Amino acid sequence: MTDLTSRPPILRIEELRYSAANTLIFNGLNLNVHQGESVALCGPSGTGKTTLLTCILGLTRPDGGCVLVAGEDVTRLSKRRMAMHRRKHVGMVFQFGELLPELSPVENVALAALLAGQDRGSAYDSAKVLLDELGVPHGQTPTAYLSGGERQRTAVARALITDPPLILADEPTGALDQQSRDSVASVLFDLPRRRGCALVVVTHDGSVARRANRRLDLVAGRLAGAEA
């Protein structure tokens, strides 16, 4: 990977602290992620990996520290401003896709663009282009009838539709068979190279984590591993 650290990171977390139910989750956690690189977040269940993603998304308010996404500290934004900032700068891929099963793949993907303010024509055209790139059929078949791998690639397309500089993925291959897992992982980890975005993936799967530029393990409230 070429040196990306000369540019400001698209994601910077500084001295993040957070407790829940009298349990310390983050204890001065730090993380920098630059556009064009991928990071795998690993660690046992219950250590706070998904909670870290919700802090980046502005859905969980930490007790201290800052979370800067595209230069904006999301811990200080109102809910309205946070929603606007998130739509512009962050794409999210969930473990089970979180798609609307009654809608077609095109409708699912275009909906994210419409919510971000794109006009209907360009939203649907962009959705079809993305689905073509990711190998997902985009007829009128409801998304519920697609294979698991096709649904996850649809979820990736939805995350990309607004061309965000940061993509987050929470166990995106956890519910897939091996062939679909490898296909979806290849799509995800090719994104930083092809699109210049940053990718942060939470995973328990070592074979998926090895695809990342860096693997970081969440241990005792901090990230251990090769930091940039």
C-alpha positions as a Markdown table, in Angstrom:
| # | Residue | x | y | z |
|---|---|---|---|---|
| 1 | Met | 0.0 | 0.0 | 0.0 |
| 2 | Thr | 1.3 | 3.5 | -0.8 |
| 3 | Asp | 1.9 | 5.9 | 2.0 |
| 4 | Leu | -1.5 | 7.5 | 2.8 |
| 5 | Thr | -0.5 | 9.1 | 6.1 |
| 6 | Ser | 0.6 | 12.4 | 4.6 |
| 7 | Arg | -3.1 | 13.2 | 4.2 |
| 8 | Pro | -5.5 | 13.9 | 7.1 |
| 9 | Pro | -7.3 | 10.7 | 8.1 |
| 10 | Ile | -11.0 | 10.5 | 7.1 |
| 11 | Leu | -11.6 | 8.9 | 10.5 |
| 12 | Arg | -9.8 | 10.0 | 13.6 |
| 13 | Ile | -10.7 | 8.8 | 17.1 |
| 14 | Glu | -8.9 | 10.3 | 20.0 |
| 15 | Glu | -9.0 | 9.1 | 23.6 |
| 16 | Leu | -12.4 | 7.6 | 23.3 |
| 17 | Arg | -14.0 | 6.7 | 26.6 |
| 18 | Tyr | -17.3 | 4.9 | 27.1 |
| 19 | Ser | -19.0 | 2.8 | 29.8 |
| 20 | Ala | -22.3 | 0.9 | 29.8 |
| 21 | Ala | -24.0 | -0.9 | 32.7 |
| 22 | Asn | -21.0 | -0.2 | 34.9 |
| 23 | Thr | -18.7 | -1.9 | 32.4 |
| 24 | Leu | -15.8 | 0.0 | 30.8 |
| 25 | Ile | -16.0 | -0.5 | 27.1 |
| 26 | Phe | -13.4 | 2.0 | 25.7 |
| 27 | Asn | -10.5 | 3.3 | 27.8 |
| 28 | Gly | -8.7 | 6.0 | 25.8 |
| 29 | Leu | -9.1 | 4.3 | 22.4 |
| 30 | Asn | -7.3 | 5.9 | 19.4 |
| 31 | Leu | -7.7 | 5.1 | 15.7 |
| 32 | Asn | -6.8 | 6.8 | 12.4 |
| 33 | Val | -8.0 | 5.5 | 9.1 |
| 34 | His | -7.1 | 7.1 | 5.8 |
| 35 | Gln | -8.9 | 7.0 | 2.5 |
| 36 | Gly | -7.6 | 4.2 | 0.3 |
| 37 | Glu | -7.0 | 1.8 | 3.1 |
| 38 | Ser | -8.9 | -1.0 | 4.8 |
| 39 | Val | -8.9 | -1.9 | 8.5 |
| 40 | Ala | -10.2 | -5.1 | 10.2 |
| 41 | Leu | -11.5 | -4.7 | 13.7 |
| 42 | Cys | -11.3 | -8.1 | 15.6 |
| 43 | Gly | -11.7 | -9.4 | 19.1 |
| 44 | Pro | -14.0 | -11.6 | 21.2 |
| 45 | Ser | -17.8 | -11.0 | 21.3 |
| 46 | Gly | -18.8 | -8.4 | 23.8 |
| 47 | Thr | -15.6 | -6.3 | 23.6 |
| 48 | Gly | -17.4 | -3.3 | 21.9 |
| 49 | Lys | -16.6 | -3.7 | 18.2 |
| 50 | Thr | -20.1 | -2.9 | 17.1 |
| 51 | Thr | -20.4 | -0.2 | 19.7 |
| 52 | Leu | -17.4 | 1.4 | 18.2 |
| 53 | Leu | -19.2 | 1.5 | 14.8 |
| 54 | Thr | -22.2 | 3.1 | 16.4 |
| 55 | Cys | -20.0 | 5.8 | 17.9 |
| 56 | Ile | -18.6 | 6.5 | 14.5 |
| 57 | Leu | -22.1 | 6.7 | 13.1 |
| 58 | Gly | -23.1 | 9.1 | 15.9 |
| 59 | Leu | -25.7 | 6.7 | 17.3 |
| 60 | Thr | -23.9 | 6.2 | 20.6 |
| 61 | Arg | -22.6 | 9.2 | 22.6 |
| 62 | Pro | -19.2 | 8.4 | 24.3 |
| 63 | Asp | -18.4 | 9.7 | 27.8 |
| 64 | Gly | -15.3 | 11.4 | 26.5 |
| 65 | Gly | -12.9 | 11.9 | 23.6 |
| 66 | Cys | -13.7 | 12.8 | 20.0 |
| 67 | Val | -14.7 | 11.0 | 16.8 |
| 68 | Leu | -13.8 | 13.0 | 13.7 |
| 69 | Val | -15.4 | 11.9 | 10.4 |
| 70 | Ala | -14.3 | 14.0 | 7.4 |
| 71 | Gly | -12.9 | 16.6 | 9.9 |
| 72 | Glu | -16.2 | 16.9 | 11.9 |
| 73 | Asp | -16.4 | 15.8 | 15.5 |
| 74 | Val | -19.6 | 13.8 | 15.4 |
| 75 | Thr | -19.9 | 13.7 | 19.2 |
| 76 | Arg | -20.7 | 17.4 | 19.1 |
| 77 | Leu | -23.4 | 17.4 | 16.4 |
| 78 | Ser | -27.1 | 17.6 | 16.9 |
| 79 | Lys | -29.2 | 14.6 | 15.8 |
| 80 | Arg | -30.3 | 16.5 | 12.7 |
| 81 | Arg | -26.8 | 17.6 | 11.7 |
| 82 | Met | -25.4 | 14.2 | 12.5 |
| 83 | Ala | -28.0 | 12.5 | 10.1 |
| 84 | Met | -27.0 | 14.9 | 7.3 |
| 85 | His | -23.3 | 14.4 | 7.9 |
| 86 | Arg | -23.7 | 10.6 | 8.0 |
| 87 | Arg | -25.6 | 10.5 | 4.7 |
| 88 | Lys | -22.9 | 12.4 | 3.0 |
| 89 | His | -19.8 | 10.9 | 4.5 |
| 90 | Val | -20.5 | 7.3 | 5.7 |
| 91 | Gly | -21.9 | 4.1 | 4.1 |
| 92 | Met | -22.9 | 1.2 | 6.3 |
| 93 | Val | -23.1 | -2.6 | 5.5 |
| 94 | Phe | -24.9 | -4.6 | 8.2 |
| 95 | Gln | -24.5 | -8.4 | 8.9 |
| 96 | Phe | -27.9 | -9.2 | 7.6 |
| 97 | Gly | -28.1 | -6.5 | 5.0 |
| 98 | Glu | -31.0 | -4.7 | 6.7 |
| 99 | Leu | -32.7 | -4.3 | 3.3 |
| 100 | Leu | -36.4 | -3.8 | 2.7 |
| 101 | Pro | -37.4 | -7.4 | 1.5 |
| 102 | Glu | -40.4 | -6.3 | -0.4 |
| 103 | Leu | -38.5 | -3.8 | -2.6 |
| 104 | Ser | -36.4 | -4.8 | -5.6 |
| 105 | Pro | -32.6 | -4.3 | -5.4 |
| 106 | Val | -32.8 | -1.1 | -7.5 |
| 107 | Glu | -35.4 | 0.3 | -5.2 |
| 108 | Asn | -33.4 | -0.5 | -2.1 |
| 109 | Val | -30.3 | 1.1 | -3.4 |
| 110 | Ala | -32.0 | 4.1 | -5.0 |
| 111 | Leu | -33.9 | 4.8 | -1.7 |
| 112 | Ala | -30.6 | 5.7 | 0.0 |
| 113 | Ala | -29.8 | 8.2 | -2.7 |
| 114 | Leu | -33.3 | 9.7 | -2.6 |
| 115 | Leu | -33.0 | 10.2 | 1.2 |
| 116 | Ala | -29.7 | 12.0 | 0.5 |
| 117 | Gly | -31.5 | 14.4 | -1.8 |
| 118 | Gln | -30.7 | 13.0 | -5.3 |
| 119 | Asp | -33.4 | 13.3 | -7.9 |
| 120 | Arg | -35.3 | 10.1 | -8.8 |
| 121 | Gly | -33.9 | 9.7 | -12.3 |
| 122 | Ser | -30.2 | 9.9 | -11.3 |
| 123 | Ala | -30.8 | 7.8 | -8.1 |
| 124 | Tyr | -32.3 | 4.9 | -10.1 |
| 125 | Asp | -29.7 | 5.2 | -12.9 |
| 126 | Ser | -26.8 | 5.2 | -10.4 |
| 127 | Ala | -28.4 | 2.2 | -8.5 |
| 128 | Lys | -28.5 | 0.2 | -11.7 |
| 129 | Val | -24.9 | 1.0 | -12.6 |
| 130 | Leu | -23.7 | -0.1 | -9.1 |
| 131 | Leu | -25.7 | -3.3 | -9.1 |
| 132 | Asp | -24.3 | -4.1 | -12.6 |
| 133 | Glu | -20.8 | -3.5 | -11.2 |
| 134 | Leu | -21.4 | -5.8 | -8.3 |
| 135 | Gly | -23.1 | -8.6 | -10.3 |
| 136 | Val | -26.6 | -8.3 | -8.8 |
| 137 | Pro | -29.7 | -8.8 | -11.1 |
| 138 | His | -31.9 | -5.7 | -10.9 |
| 139 | Gly | -35.2 | -6.7 | -12.3 |
| 140 | Gln | -38.4 | -6.4 | -10.3 |
| 141 | Thr | -37.7 | -9.5 | -8.1 |
| 142 | Pro | -38.1 | -8.6 | -4.4 |
| 143 | Thr | -34.8 | -8.6 | -2.6 |
| 144 | Ala | -36.2 | -11.3 | -0.3 |
| 145 | Tyr | -35.8 | -13.8 | -3.1 |
| 146 | Leu | -32.2 | -13.1 | -3.8 |
| 147 | Ser | -29.4 | -15.3 | -2.5 |
| 148 | Gly | -27.5 | -14.3 | 0.6 |
| 149 | Gly | -24.5 | -13.2 | -1.4 |
| 150 | Glu | -26.7 | -11.1 | -3.7 |
| 151 | Arg | -28.4 | -9.4 | -0.8 |
| 152 | Gln | -25.1 | -8.5 | 0.7 |
| 153 | Arg | -23.8 | -7.1 | -2.6 |
| 154 | Thr | -27.0 | -5.1 | -2.8 |
| 155 | Ala | -26.2 | -3.8 | 0.7 |
| 156 | Val | -22.8 | -2.8 | -0.5 |
| 157 | Ala | -24.3 | -1.0 | -3.4 |
| 158 | Arg | -26.6 | 0.9 | -1.1 |
| 159 | Ala | -23.7 | 1.9 | 1.1 |
| 160 | Leu | -21.9 | 3.2 | -2.0 |
| 161 | Ile | -24.7 | 5.1 | -3.7 |
| 162 | Thr | -23.8 | 8.5 | -2.2 |
| 163 | Asp | -20.1 | 7.9 | -2.9 |
| 164 | Pro | -19.1 | 8.3 | 0.8 |
| 165 | Pro | -15.4 | 8.5 | 1.7 |
| 166 | Leu | -15.9 | 6.1 | 4.6 |
| 167 | Ile | -17.5 | 2.6 | 4.5 |
| 168 | Leu | -18.3 | 0.7 | 7.7 |
| 169 | Ala | -19.2 | -3.0 | 7.7 |
| 170 | Asp | -20.4 | -5.0 | 10.7 |
| 171 | Glu | -19.8 | -8.8 | 10.2 |
| 172 | Pro | -20.8 | -8.5 | 6.6 |
| 173 | Thr | -19.9 | -12.1 | 5.8 |
| 174 | Gly | -21.0 | -13.7 | 9.1 |
| 175 | Ala | -24.3 | -15.1 | 7.7 |
| 176 | Leu | -23.0 | -16.3 | 4.4 |
| 177 | Asp | -21.7 | -19.7 | 3.1 |
| 178 | Gln | -18.0 | -19.9 | 2.1 |
| 179 | Gln | -18.5 | -19.1 | -1.6 |
| 180 | Ser | -20.7 | -16.1 | -0.9 |
| 181 | Arg | -18.4 | -15.0 | 1.9 |
| 182 | Asp | -15.4 | -14.9 | -0.4 |
| 183 | Ser | -17.3 | -13.1 | -3.1 |
| 184 | Val | -18.6 | -10.4 | -0.8 |
| 185 | Ala | -15.2 | -10.0 | 1.0 |
| 186 | Ser | -13.5 | -9.5 | -2.4 |
| 187 | Val | -16.0 | -6.8 | -3.4 |
| 188 | Leu | -15.6 | -5.0 | 0.0 |
| 189 | Phe | -11.8 | -5.1 | 0.2 |
| 190 | Asp | -11.4 | -4.0 | -3.4 |
| 191 | Leu | -13.3 | -0.7 | -2.7 |
| 192 | Pro | -10.4 | 1.3 | -1.2 |
| 193 | Arg | -8.3 | 0.6 | -4.3 |
| 194 | Arg | -11.1 | 1.1 | -6.9 |
| 195 | Arg | -12.9 | 4.0 | -5.2 |
| 196 | Gly | -10.4 | 5.6 | -2.9 |
| 197 | Cys | -12.6 | 5.3 | 0.2 |
| 198 | Ala | -11.7 | 4.1 | 3.6 |
| 199 | Leu | -13.1 | 0.7 | 4.8 |
| 200 | Val | -13.5 | -0.4 | 8.4 |
| 201 | Val | -14.8 | -4.0 | 8.8 |
| 202 | Val | -15.8 | -5.7 | 12.1 |
| 203 | Thr | -15.2 | -9.5 | 11.7 |
| 204 | His | -14.6 | -12.7 | 13.7 |
| 205 | Asp | -13.4 | -14.4 | 10.5 |
| 206 | Gly | -9.6 | -14.6 | 10.3 |
| 207 | Ser | -9.6 | -15.2 | 6.5 |
| 208 | Val | -11.6 | -12.0 | 6.1 |
| 209 | Ala | -9.4 | -10.0 | 8.4 |
| 210 | Arg | -6.3 | -11.0 | 6.5 |
| 211 | Arg | -7.6 | -9.2 | 3.4 |
| 212 | Ala | -7.3 | -5.8 | 5.2 |
| 213 | Asn | -4.3 | -3.6 | 5.1 |
| 214 | Arg | -4.3 | -3.6 | 8.9 |
| 215 | Arg | -5.8 | -5.8 | 11.6 |
| 216 | Leu | -6.6 | -4.2 | 15.0 |
| 217 | Asp | -7.8 | -6.2 | 18.0 |
| 218 | Leu | -10.0 | -4.6 | 20.6 |
| 219 | Val | -8.5 | -5.5 | 24.0 |
| 220 | Ala | -9.3 | -4.0 | 27.4 |
| 221 | Gly | -10.9 | -1.0 | 25.8 |
| 222 | Arg | -8.1 | -0.2 | 23.4 |
| 223 | Leu | -7.0 | -1.2 | 19.9 |
| 224 | Ala | -3.9 | -3.3 | 19.7 |
| 225 | Gly | -2.0 | -3.8 | 16.4 |
| 226 | Ala | -0.4 | -1.9 | 13.6 |
| 227 | Glu | -1.6 | 1.7 | 13.9 |
| 228 | Ala | -1.1 | 4.5 | 11.4 |
